[in-house]
Amino acid sequence: MRLPPLKAVRYFECAARHLSFTKAADELAVTHSAISHQIKALEEWLGVLLFERGARALSLTEAGRRYLPPVRSAFQLLAESAAELRAFPGAGPLTVSALPSLTSKWLVPRLHDFQMRHPEIEVRISATDRLDPVGEGDVDIGIRYGRGLWPGVEAELLLQDEVFPICSPNLLTGSAPLREPKDLVGFKLISDMDWRRAHFDFWPRWLSEAGVPGLELKTNLTFNYSNLMIQAAIDGLGVALGNTMLAGDDIKSGRLVQPFQQTVKLDTGYYLIYGKGALRQTKVKAFRDWIVAQIEEFQRKEAAGA
């Protein structure tokens, strides 16, 4: 069986999908000239032109239109076969991508339970604020914060977010204690870039719902990750907005307090994301089922005040 140059075939499929060498180069992280060179090599191997190269537009020739469907079917079959092979127990480690703050404050303290239940699965944690491509490369499953609008993946809501002020118990005493929302004028407000990068700024909303929308506040203290923001609140540097997912353990231990009962329910939350069909893989299904059960237990304890 004589096969065409497979790299060139992959480049052809990508360029045909975008009808652009430039967009194909961006997706494959190569140069425009690399795409052009591979397409030319494939055309020479096949003995036909696959693209009409106009001054401002790229289009498929009749030969290109006939060649594209079987190429796509072949790649789809390869992807499905690889997914089935990866589904066997022990077929490589499970790589989980999650935000650094969520990883340190919530996931890592609970991972021992997963390892006890599934000692056969090697787990690799990628703590990053990047939206790693899930299900396409090394990352098998991810936990992300947002509204669930990520293309090309399944997004399963784990926990809808609800935020409220948190601070050190020391801020409730002293010469100018924090007793009601208007007292916030005497304290710095702490925020984090995790939310700001995603264009979420919840302080104005909380202040409005607490009845003090026009409060003139001190300069914010901003950290690049939520776990650093929470630690700053523990150390008494100001008042932060937190949630039970990240600050719950510190509140239970007494390192933090919730000075006001006013909370803000949001349309954002924590989502589990994985590639389409990924739950056919034993390791992905095991982690998905485990973390859903962990969230359910976490919510039960929060509701019971445990």
TIMAR-566830 format. One record per residue (C-alpha): residue in three letters; x, y, z. Coordinates in steps of 0.1 Angstrom, whole numbers, plus 5000, padded with zeros to 4 digits. Layout:
# TIMAR-566830
<rec><rest>ALA</rest><x>X</x><y>Y</y><z>Z</z></rec>
...
# end
This chain:
# TIMAR-566830
<rec><rest>MET</rest><x>5000</x><y>5000</y><z>5000</z></rec>
<rec><rest>ARG</rest><x>5015</x><y>5033</y><z>4989</z></rec>
<rec><rest>LEU</rest><x>5005</x><y>5061</y><z>5013</z></rec>
<rec><rest>PRO</rest><x>5007</x><y>5098</y><z>5006</z></rec>
<rec><rest>PRO</rest><x>5029</x><y>5120</y><z>5028</z></rec>
<rec><rest>LEU</rest><x>5008</x><y>5121</y><z>5060</z></rec>
<rec><rest>LYS</rest><x>5021</x><y>5154</y><z>5073</z></rec>
<rec><rest>ALA</rest><x>5011</x><y>5170</y><z>5040</z></rec>
<rec><rest>VAL</rest><x>4976</x><y>5154</y><z>5042</z></rec>
<rec><rest>ARG</rest><x>4971</x><y>5168</y><z>5076</z></rec>
<rec><rest>TYR</rest><x>4981</x><y>5203</y><z>5064</z></rec>
<rec><rest>PHE</rest><x>4958</x><y>5199</y><z>5035</z></rec>
<rec><rest>GLU</rest><x>4928</x><y>5191</y><z>5057</z></rec>
<rec><rest>CYS</rest><x>4935</x><y>5221</y><z>5079</z></rec>
<rec><rest>ALA</rest><x>4940</x><y>5245</y><z>5050</z></rec>
<rec><rest>ALA</rest><x>4908</x><y>5231</y><z>5033</z></rec>
<rec><rest>ARG</rest><x>4888</x><y>5236</y><z>5065</z></rec>
<rec><rest>HIS</rest><x>4899</x><y>5272</y><z>5069</z></rec>
<rec><rest>LEU</rest><x>4903</x><y>5279</y><z>5031</z></rec>
<rec><rest>SER</rest><x>4933</x><y>5298</y><z>5043</z></rec>
<rec><rest>PHE</rest><x>4970</x><y>5289</y><z>5045</z></rec>
<rec><rest>THR</rest><x>4975</x><y>5316</y><z>5071</z></rec>
<rec><rest>LYS</rest><x>4948</x><y>5303</y><z>5095</z></rec>
<rec><rest>ALA</rest><x>4961</x><y>5267</y><z>5090</z></rec>
<rec><rest>ALA</rest><x>4996</x><y>5279</y><z>5099</z></rec>
<rec><rest>ASP</rest><x>4982</x><y>5295</y><z>5131</z></rec>
<rec><rest>GLU</rest><x>4963</x><y>5264</y><z>5141</z></rec>
<rec><rest>LEU</rest><x>4993</x><y>5241</y><z>5135</z></rec>
<rec><rest>ALA</rest><x>5019</x><y>5265</y><z>5149</z></rec>
<rec><rest>VAL</rest><x>5040</x><y>5265</y><z>5117</z></rec>
<rec><rest>THR</rest><x>5048</x><y>5291</y><z>5091</z></rec>
<rec><rest>HIS</rest><x>5028</x><y>5300</y><z>5061</z></rec>
<rec><rest>SER</rest><x>5056</x><y>5288</y><z>5039</z></rec>
<rec><rest>ALA</rest><x>5056</x><y>5254</y><z>5056</z></rec>
<rec><rest>ILE</rest><x>5019</x><y>5250</y><z>5048</z></rec>
<rec><rest>SER</rest><x>5025</x><y>5260</y><z>5012</z></rec>
<rec><rest>HIS</rest><x>5054</x><y>5237</y><z>5008</z></rec>
<rec><rest>GLN</rest><x>5036</x><y>5207</y><z>5022</z></rec>
<rec><rest>ILE</rest><x>5005</x><y>5213</y><z>5000</z></rec>
<rec><rest>LYS</rest><x>5027</x><y>5217</y><z>4969</z></rec>
<rec><rest>ALA</rest><x>5044</x><y>5184</y><z>4978</z></rec>
<rec><rest>LEU</rest><x>5011</x><y>5166</y><z>4982</z></rec>
<rec><rest>GLU</rest><x>4998</x><y>5180</y><z>4949</z></rec>
<rec><rest>GLU</rest><x>5030</x><y>5168</y><z>4931</z></rec>
<rec><rest>TRP</rest><x>5026</x><y>5133</y><z>4947</z></rec>
<rec><rest>LEU</rest><x>4989</x><y>5131</y><z>4937</z></rec>
<rec><rest>GLY</rest><x>4995</x><y>5147</y><z>4903</z></rec>
<rec><rest>VAL</rest><x>4966</x><y>5171</y><z>4906</z></rec>
<rec><rest>LEU</rest><x>4960</x><y>5206</y><z>4920</z></rec>
<rec><rest>LEU</rest><x>4940</x><y>5207</y><z>4952</z></rec>
<rec><rest>PHE</rest><x>4936</x><y>5245</y><z>4956</z></rec>
<rec><rest>GLU</rest><x>4928</x><y>5274</y><z>4933</z></rec>
<rec><rest>ARG</rest><x>4951</x><y>5302</y><z>4946</z></rec>
<rec><rest>GLY</rest><x>4934</x><y>5335</y><z>4938</z></rec>
<rec><rest>ALA</rest><x>4948</x><y>5370</y><z>4946</z></rec>
<rec><rest>ARG</rest><x>4925</x><y>5374</y><z>4976</z></rec>
<rec><rest>ALA</rest><x>4909</x><y>5340</y><z>4982</z></rec>
<rec><rest>LEU</rest><x>4917</x><y>5303</y><z>4983</z></rec>
<rec><rest>SER</rest><x>4893</x><y>5277</y><z>4971</z></rec>
<rec><rest>LEU</rest><x>4893</x><y>5240</y><z>4965</z></rec>
<rec><rest>THR</rest><x>4895</x><y>5225</y><z>4930</z></rec>
<rec><rest>GLU</rest><x>4872</x><y>5197</y><z>4919</z></rec>
<rec><rest>ALA</rest><x>4900</x><y>5173</y><z>4929</z></rec>
<rec><rest>GLY</rest><x>4904</x><y>5190</y><z>4963</z></rec>
<rec><rest>ARG</rest><x>4866</x><y>5187</y><z>4970</z></rec>
<rec><rest>ARG</rest><x>4866</x><y>5150</y><z>4961</z></rec>
<rec><rest>TYR</rest><x>4897</x><y>5143</y><z>4982</z></rec>
<rec><rest>LEU</rest><x>4886</x><y>5162</y><z>5014</z></rec>
<rec><rest>PRO</rest><x>4858</x><y>5139</y><z>5026</z></rec>
<rec><rest>PRO</rest><x>4878</x><y>5106</y><z>5027</z></rec>
<rec><rest>VAL</rest><x>4907</x><y>5125</y><z>5043</z></rec>
<rec><rest>ARG</rest><x>4884</x><y>5138</y><z>5071</z></rec>
<rec><rest>SER</rest><x>4869</x><y>5103</y><z>5075</z></rec>
<rec><rest>ALA</rest><x>4904</x><y>5088</y><z>5079</z></rec>
<rec><rest>PHE</rest><x>4914</x><y>5113</y><z>5105</z></rec>
<rec><rest>GLN</rest><x>4882</x><y>5108</y><z>5124</z></rec>
<rec><rest>LEU</rest><x>4887</x><y>5070</y><z>5124</z></rec>
<rec><rest>LEU</rest><x>4923</x><y>5075</y><z>5136</z></rec>
<rec><rest>ALA</rest><x>4911</x><y>5098</y><z>5165</z></rec>
<rec><rest>GLU</rest><x>4883</x><y>5074</y><z>5175</z></rec>
<rec><rest>SER</rest><x>4906</x><y>5044</y><z>5174</z></rec>
<rec><rest>ALA</rest><x>4932</x><y>5062</y><z>5195</z></rec>
<rec><rest>ALA</rest><x>4905</x><y>5072</y><z>5221</z></rec>
<rec><rest>GLU</rest><x>4894</x><y>5036</y><z>5224</z></rec>
<rec><rest>LEU</rest><x>4930</x><y>5024</y><z>5230</z></rec>
<rec><rest>ARG</rest><x>4935</x><y>5051</y><z>5256</z></rec>
<rec><rest>ALA</rest><x>4904</x><y>5039</y><z>5274</z></rec>
<rec><rest>PHE</rest><x>4921</x><y>5007</y><z>5285</z></rec>
<rec><rest>PRO</rest><x>4933</x><y>5007</y><z>5322</z></rec>
<rec><rest>GLY</rest><x>4969</x><y>5018</y><z>5325</z></rec>
<rec><rest>ALA</rest><x>4969</x><y>5034</y><z>5291</z></rec>
<rec><rest>GLY</rest><x>4990</x><y>5064</y><z>5302</z></rec>
<rec><rest>PRO</rest><x>4986</x><y>5089</y><z>5330</z></rec>
<rec><rest>LEU</rest><x>4955</x><y>5111</y><z>5336</z></rec>
<rec><rest>THR</rest><x>4965</x><y>5147</y><z>5331</z></rec>
<rec><rest>VAL</rest><x>4942</x><y>5172</y><z>5348</z></rec>
<rec><rest>SER</rest><x>4944</x><y>5210</y><z>5341</z></rec>
<rec><rest>ALA</rest><x>4930</x><y>5233</y><z>5367</z></rec>
<rec><rest>LEU</rest><x>4934</x><y>5269</y><z>5379</z></rec>
<rec><rest>PRO</rest><x>4963</x><y>5272</y><z>5404</z></rec>
<rec><rest>SER</rest><x>4942</x><y>5286</y><z>5432</z></rec>
<rec><rest>LEU</rest><x>4915</x><y>5259</y><z>5428</z></rec>
<rec><rest>THR</rest><x>4943</x><y>5233</y><z>5427</z></rec>
<rec><rest>SER</rest><x>4960</x><y>5244</y><z>5459</z></rec>
<rec><rest>LYS</rest><x>4929</x><y>5254</y><z>5480</z></rec>
<rec><rest>TRP</rest><x>4904</x><y>5226</y><z>5470</z></rec>
<rec><rest>LEU</rest><x>4917</x><y>5199</y><z>5446</z></rec>
<rec><rest>VAL</rest><x>4950</x><y>5189</y><z>5462</z></rec>
<rec><rest>PRO</rest><x>4936</x><y>5184</y><z>5497</z></rec>
<rec><rest>ARG</rest><x>4911</x><y>5159</y><z>5483</z></rec>
<rec><rest>LEU</rest><x>4934</x><y>5140</y><z>5458</z></rec>
<rec><rest>HIS</rest><x>4944</x><y>5114</y><z>5484</z></rec>
<rec><rest>ASP</rest><x>4908</x><y>5100</y><z>5483</z></rec>
<rec><rest>PHE</rest><x>4910</x><y>5096</y><z>5445</z></rec>
<rec><rest>GLN</rest><x>4944</x><y>5078</y><z>5447</z></rec>
<rec><rest>MET</rest><x>4930</x><y>5055</y><z>5474</z></rec>
<rec><rest>ARG</rest><x>4900</x><y>5046</y><z>5452</z></rec>
<rec><rest>HIS</rest><x>4920</x><y>5043</y><z>5419</z></rec>
<rec><rest>PRO</rest><x>4956</x><y>5034</y><z>5427</z></rec>
<rec><rest>GLU</rest><x>4960</x><y>5021</y><z>5391</z></rec>
<rec><rest>ILE</rest><x>4956</x><y>5056</y><z>5376</z></rec>
<rec><rest>GLU</rest><x>4987</x><y>5078</y><z>5376</z></rec>
<rec><rest>VAL</rest><x>4976</x><y>5114</y><z>5380</z></rec>
<rec><rest>ARG</rest><x>4994</x><y>5145</y><z>5366</z></rec>
<rec><rest>ILE</rest><x>4981</x><y>5179</y><z>5377</z></rec>
<rec><rest>SER</rest><x>4988</x><y>5209</y><z>5354</z></rec>
<rec><rest>ALA</rest><x>4981</x><y>5240</y><z>5375</z></rec>
<rec><rest>THR</rest><x>4978</x><y>5268</y><z>5350</z></rec>
<rec><rest>ASP</rest><x>4957</x><y>5299</y><z>5342</z></rec>
<rec><rest>ARG</rest><x>4959</x><y>5291</y><z>5305</z></rec>
<rec><rest>LEU</rest><x>4929</x><y>5273</y><z>5288</z></rec>
<rec><rest>ASP</rest><x>4949</x><y>5242</y><z>5278</z></rec>
<rec><rest>PRO</rest><x>4934</x><y>5224</y><z>5248</z></rec>
<rec><rest>VAL</rest><x>4915</x><y>5195</y><z>5265</z></rec>
<rec><rest>GLY</rest><x>4911</x><y>5162</y><z>5247</z></rec>
<rec><rest>GLU</rest><x>4934</x><y>5171</y><z>5218</z></rec>
<rec><rest>GLY</rest><x>4969</x><y>5168</y><z>5233</z></rec>
<rec><rest>ASP</rest><x>4982</x><y>5158</y><z>5267</z></rec>
<rec><rest>VAL</rest><x>4954</x><y>5172</y><z>5288</z></rec>
<rec><rest>ASP</rest><x>4926</x><y>5147</y><z>5294</z></rec>
<rec><rest>ILE</rest><x>4902</x><y>5168</y><z>5316</z></rec>
<rec><rest>GLY</rest><x>4901</x><y>5203</y><z>5330</z></rec>
<rec><rest>ILE</rest><x>4884</x><y>5224</y><z>5357</z></rec>
<rec><rest>ARG</rest><x>4877</x><y>5259</y><z>5347</z></rec>
<rec><rest>TYR</rest><x>4859</x><y>5290</y><z>5359</z></rec>
<rec><rest>GLY</rest><x>4835</x><y>5309</y><z>5337</z></rec>
<rec><rest>ARG</rest><x>4801</x><y>5305</y><z>5320</z></rec>
<rec><rest>GLY</rest><x>4807</x><y>5272</y><z>5303</z></rec>
<rec><rest>LEU</rest><x>4811</x><y>5287</y><z>5268</z></rec>
<rec><rest>TRP</rest><x>4842</x><y>5269</y><z>5256</z></rec>
<rec><rest>PRO</rest><x>4840</x><y>5256</y><z>5220</z></rec>
<rec><rest>GLY</rest><x>4848</x><y>5220</y><z>5211</z></rec>
<rec><rest>VAL</rest><x>4845</x><y>5205</y><z>5245</z></rec>
<rec><rest>GLU</rest><x>4818</x><y>5192</y><z>5269</z></rec>
<rec><rest>ALA</rest><x>4813</x><y>5216</y><z>5298</z></rec>
<rec><rest>GLU</rest><x>4797</x><y>5201</y><z>5329</z></rec>
<rec><rest>LEU</rest><x>4787</x><y>5226</y><z>5357</z></rec>
<rec><rest>LEU</rest><x>4802</x><y>5215</y><z>5390</z></rec>
<rec><rest>LEU</rest><x>4792</x><y>5245</y><z>5412</z></rec>
<rec><rest>GLN</rest><x>4775</x><y>5278</y><z>5406</z></rec>
<rec><rest>ASP</rest><x>4794</x><y>5306</y><z>5422</z></rec>
<rec><rest>GLU</rest><x>4783</x><y>5327</y><z>5451</z></rec>
<rec><rest>VAL</rest><x>4807</x><y>5354</y><z>5465</z></rec>
<rec><rest>PHE</rest><x>4808</x><y>5372</y><z>5498</z></rec>
<rec><rest>PRO</rest><x>4834</x><y>5393</y><z>5518</z></rec>
<rec><rest>ILE</rest><x>4860</x><y>5375</y><z>5538</z></rec>
<rec><rest>CYS</rest><x>4886</x><y>5388</y><z>5562</z></rec>
<rec><rest>SER</rest><x>4908</x><y>5381</y><z>5592</z></rec>
<rec><rest>PRO</rest><x>4889</x><y>5379</y><z>5625</z></rec>
<rec><rest>ASN</rest><x>4913</x><y>5406</y><z>5638</z></rec>
<rec><rest>LEU</rest><x>4895</x><y>5432</y><z>5615</z></rec>
<rec><rest>LEU</rest><x>4863</x><y>5428</y><z>5636</z></rec>
<rec><rest>THR</rest><x>4880</x><y>5443</y><z>5667</z></rec>
<rec><rest>GLY</rest><x>4902</x><y>5473</y><z>5675</z></rec>
<rec><rest>SER</rest><x>4896</x><y>5510</y><z>5673</z></rec>
<rec><rest>ALA</rest><x>4879</x><y>5510</y><z>5639</z></rec>
<rec><rest>PRO</rest><x>4863</x><y>5475</y><z>5636</z></rec>
<rec><rest>LEU</rest><x>4845</x><y>5462</y><z>5605</z></rec>
<rec><rest>ARG</rest><x>4808</x><y>5459</y><z>5616</z></rec>
<rec><rest>GLU</rest><x>4787</x><y>5469</y><z>5586</z></rec>
<rec><rest>PRO</rest><x>4792</x><y>5474</y><z>5549</z></rec>
<rec><rest>LYS</rest><x>4798</x><y>5512</y><z>5551</z></rec>
<rec><rest>ASP</rest><x>4828</x><y>5505</y><z>5574</z></rec>
<rec><rest>LEU</rest><x>4847</x><y>5491</y><z>5543</z></rec>
<rec><rest>VAL</rest><x>4858</x><y>5527</y><z>5536</z></rec>
<rec><rest>GLY</rest><x>4885</x><y>5521</y><z>5563</z></rec>
<rec><rest>PHE</rest><x>4899</x><y>5490</y><z>5547</z></rec>
<rec><rest>LYS</rest><x>4916</x><y>5480</y><z>5515</z></rec>
<rec><rest>LEU</rest><x>4896</x><y>5458</y><z>5491</z></rec>
<rec><rest>ILE</rest><x>4916</x><y>5428</y><z>5479</z></rec>
<rec><rest>SER</rest><x>4909</x><y>5413</y><z>5444</z></rec>
<rec><rest>ASP</rest><x>4927</x><y>5389</y><z>5421</z></rec>
<rec><rest>MET</rest><x>4936</x><y>5388</y><z>5384</z></rec>
<rec><rest>ASP</rest><x>4919</x><y>5353</y><z>5379</z></rec>
<rec><rest>TRP</rest><x>4886</x><y>5372</y><z>5378</z></rec>
<rec><rest>ARG</rest><x>4898</x><y>5403</y><z>5361</z></rec>
<rec><rest>ARG</rest><x>4914</x><y>5384</y><z>5332</z></rec>
<rec><rest>ALA</rest><x>4880</x><y>5369</y><z>5326</z></rec>
<rec><rest>HIS</rest><x>4864</x><y>5403</y><z>5328</z></rec>
<rec><rest>PHE</rest><x>4846</x><y>5395</y><z>5361</z></rec>
<rec><rest>ASP</rest><x>4847</x><y>5423</y><z>5387</z></rec>
<rec><rest>PHE</rest><x>4824</x><y>5414</y><z>5415</z></rec>
<rec><rest>TRP</rest><x>4831</x><y>5441</y><z>5441</z></rec>
<rec><rest>PRO</rest><x>4809</x><y>5468</y><z>5425</z></rec>
<rec><rest>ARG</rest><x>4780</x><y>5442</y><z>5423</z></rec>
<rec><rest>TRP</rest><x>4784</x><y>5432</y><z>5459</z></rec>
<rec><rest>LEU</rest><x>4785</x><y>5468</y><z>5472</z></rec>
<rec><rest>SER</rest><x>4754</x><y>5476</y><z>5452</z></rec>
<rec><rest>GLU</rest><x>4735</x><y>5446</y><z>5466</z></rec>
<rec><rest>ALA</rest><x>4747</x><y>5455</y><z>5501</z></rec>
<rec><rest>GLY</rest><x>4732</x><y>5489</y><z>5498</z></rec>
<rec><rest>VAL</rest><x>4764</x><y>5510</y><z>5496</z></rec>
<rec><rest>PRO</rest><x>4769</x><y>5514</y><z>5458</z></rec>
<rec><rest>GLY</rest><x>4786</x><y>5548</y><z>5460</z></rec>
<rec><rest>LEU</rest><x>4810</x><y>5540</y><z>5487</z></rec>
<rec><rest>GLU</rest><x>4844</x><y>5556</y><z>5481</z></rec>
<rec><rest>LEU</rest><x>4869</x><y>5529</y><z>5487</z></rec>
<rec><rest>LYS</rest><x>4907</x><y>5527</y><z>5493</z></rec>
<rec><rest>THR</rest><x>4930</x><y>5516</y><z>5466</z></rec>
<rec><rest>ASN</rest><x>4925</x><y>5480</y><z>5458</z></rec>
<rec><rest>LEU</rest><x>4952</x><y>5454</y><z>5465</z></rec>
<rec><rest>THR</rest><x>4954</x><y>5430</y><z>5436</z></rec>
<rec><rest>PHE</rest><x>4971</x><y>5396</y><z>5433</z></rec>
<rec><rest>ASN</rest><x>4975</x><y>5374</y><z>5403</z></rec>
<rec><rest>TYR</rest><x>4959</x><y>5343</y><z>5419</z></rec>
<rec><rest>SER</rest><x>4930</x><y>5338</y><z>5442</z></rec>
<rec><rest>ASN</rest><x>4950</x><y>5317</y><z>5467</z></rec>
<rec><rest>LEU</rest><x>4974</x><y>5347</y><z>5473</z></rec>
<rec><rest>MET</rest><x>4944</x><y>5370</y><z>5477</z></rec>
<rec><rest>ILE</rest><x>4930</x><y>5347</y><z>5503</z></rec>
<rec><rest>GLN</rest><x>4963</x><y>5345</y><z>5522</z></rec>
<rec><rest>ALA</rest><x>4964</x><y>5383</y><z>5522</z></rec>
<rec><rest>ALA</rest><x>4930</x><y>5384</y><z>5538</z></rec>
<rec><rest>ILE</rest><x>4941</x><y>5358</y><z>5564</z></rec>
<rec><rest>ASP</rest><x>4971</x><y>5381</y><z>5571</z></rec>
<rec><rest>GLY</rest><x>4948</x><y>5411</y><z>5577</z></rec>
<rec><rest>LEU</rest><x>4958</x><y>5431</y><z>5547</z></rec>
<rec><rest>GLY</rest><x>4922</x><y>5440</y><z>5538</z></rec>
<rec><rest>VAL</rest><x>4889</x><y>5425</y><z>5528</z></rec>
<rec><rest>ALA</rest><x>4885</x><y>5401</y><z>5499</z></rec>
<rec><rest>LEU</rest><x>4856</x><y>5386</y><z>5480</z></rec>
<rec><rest>GLY</rest><x>4857</x><y>5348</y><z>5483</z></rec>
<rec><rest>ASN</rest><x>4835</x><y>5318</y><z>5479</z></rec>
<rec><rest>THR</rest><x>4831</x><y>5285</y><z>5497</z></rec>
<rec><rest>MET</rest><x>4851</x><y>5266</y><z>5471</z></rec>
<rec><rest>LEU</rest><x>4883</x><y>5285</y><z>5478</z></rec>
<rec><rest>ALA</rest><x>4878</x><y>5300</y><z>5513</z></rec>
<rec><rest>GLY</rest><x>4855</x><y>5274</y><z>5529</z></rec>
<rec><rest>ASP</rest><x>4883</x><y>5254</y><z>5547</z></rec>
<rec><rest>ASP</rest><x>4899</x><y>5287</y><z>5560</z></rec>
<rec><rest>ILE</rest><x>4865</x><y>5298</y><z>5573</z></rec>
<rec><rest>LYS</rest><x>4859</x><y>5265</y><z>5591</z></rec>
<rec><rest>SER</rest><x>4893</x><y>5267</y><z>5607</z></rec>
<rec><rest>GLY</rest><x>4887</x><y>5303</y><z>5619</z></rec>
<rec><rest>ARG</rest><x>4915</x><y>5317</y><z>5599</z></rec>
<rec><rest>LEU</rest><x>4889</x><y>5338</y><z>5580</z></rec>
<rec><rest>VAL</rest><x>4855</x><y>5351</y><z>5589</z></rec>
<rec><rest>GLN</rest><x>4825</x><y>5362</y><z>5568</z></rec>
<rec><rest>PRO</rest><x>4818</x><y>5396</y><z>5583</z></rec>
<rec><rest>PHE</rest><x>4784</x><y>5401</y><z>5564</z></rec>
<rec><rest>GLN</rest><x>4757</x><y>5377</y><z>5555</z></rec>
<rec><rest>GLN</rest><x>4750</x><y>5394</y><z>5521</z></rec>
<rec><rest>THR</rest><x>4761</x><y>5372</y><z>5492</z></rec>
<rec><rest>VAL</rest><x>4759</x><y>5376</y><z>5455</z></rec>
<rec><rest>LYS</rest><x>4748</x><y>5347</y><z>5433</z></rec>
<rec><rest>LEU</rest><x>4766</x><y>5348</y><z>5399</z></rec>
<rec><rest>ASP</rest><x>4760</x><y>5334</y><z>5365</z></rec>
<rec><rest>THR</rest><x>4796</x><y>5320</y><z>5365</z></rec>
<rec><rest>GLY</rest><x>4808</x><y>5289</y><z>5382</z></rec>
<rec><rest>TYR</rest><x>4833</x><y>5260</y><z>5382</z></rec>
<rec><rest>TYR</rest><x>4830</x><y>5236</y><z>5352</z></rec>
<rec><rest>LEU</rest><x>4845</x><y>5202</y><z>5344</z></rec>
<rec><rest>ILE</rest><x>4856</x><y>5202</y><z>5307</z></rec>
<rec><rest>TYR</rest><x>4865</x><y>5172</y><z>5286</z></rec>
<rec><rest>GLY</rest><x>4866</x><y>5163</y><z>5249</z></rec>
<rec><rest>LYS</rest><x>4836</x><y>5148</y><z>5232</z></rec>
<rec><rest>GLY</rest><x>4835</x><y>5111</y><z>5238</z></rec>
<rec><rest>ALA</rest><x>4862</x><y>5113</y><z>5265</z></rec>
<rec><rest>LEU</rest><x>4841</x><y>5096</y><z>5291</z></rec>
<rec><rest>ARG</rest><x>4846</x><y>5063</y><z>5271</z></rec>
<rec><rest>GLN</rest><x>4881</x><y>5064</y><z>5286</z></rec>
<rec><rest>THR</rest><x>4882</x><y>5046</y><z>5320</z></rec>
<rec><rest>LYS</rest><x>4906</x><y>5071</y><z>5336</z></rec>
<rec><rest>VAL</rest><x>4886</x><y>5101</y><z>5325</z></rec>
<rec><rest>LYS</rest><x>4853</x><y>5086</y><z>5336</z></rec>
<rec><rest>ALA</rest><x>4867</x><y>5076</y><z>5370</z></rec>
<rec><rest>PHE</rest><x>4880</x><y>5112</y><z>5376</z></rec>
<rec><rest>ARG</rest><x>4847</x><y>5127</y><z>5364</z></rec>
<rec><rest>ASP</rest><x>4826</x><y>5105</y><z>5387</z></rec>
<rec><rest>TRP</rest><x>4849</x><y>5111</y><z>5416</z></rec>
<rec><rest>ILE</rest><x>4849</x><y>5149</y><z>5414</z></rec>
<rec><rest>VAL</rest><x>4812</x><y>5150</y><z>5409</z></rec>
<rec><rest>ALA</rest><x>4808</x><y>5130</y><z>5441</z></rec>
<rec><rest>GLN</rest><x>4832</x><y>5152</y><z>5459</z></rec>
<rec><rest>ILE</rest><x>4812</x><y>5183</y><z>5449</z></rec>
<rec><rest>GLU</rest><x>4780</x><y>5167</y><z>5461</z></rec>
<rec><rest>GLU</rest><x>4795</x><y>5159</y><z>5495</z></rec>
<rec><rest>PHE</rest><x>4810</x><y>5194</y><z>5497</z></rec>
<rec><rest>GLN</rest><x>4776</x><y>5209</y><z>5491</z></rec>
<rec><rest>ARG</rest><x>4759</x><y>5187</y><z>5517</z></rec>
<rec><rest>LYS</rest><x>4785</x><y>5197</y><z>5543</z></rec>
<rec><rest>GLU</rest><x>4781</x><y>5234</y><z>5535</z></rec>
<rec><rest>ALA</rest><x>4743</x><y>5231</y><z>5537</z></rec>
<rec><rest>ALA</rest><x>4746</x><y>5214</y><z>5570</z></rec>
<rec><rest>GLY</rest><x>4771</x><y>5239</y><z>5583</z></rec>
<rec><rest>ALA</rest><x>4796</x><y>5211</y><z>5589</z></rec>
# end
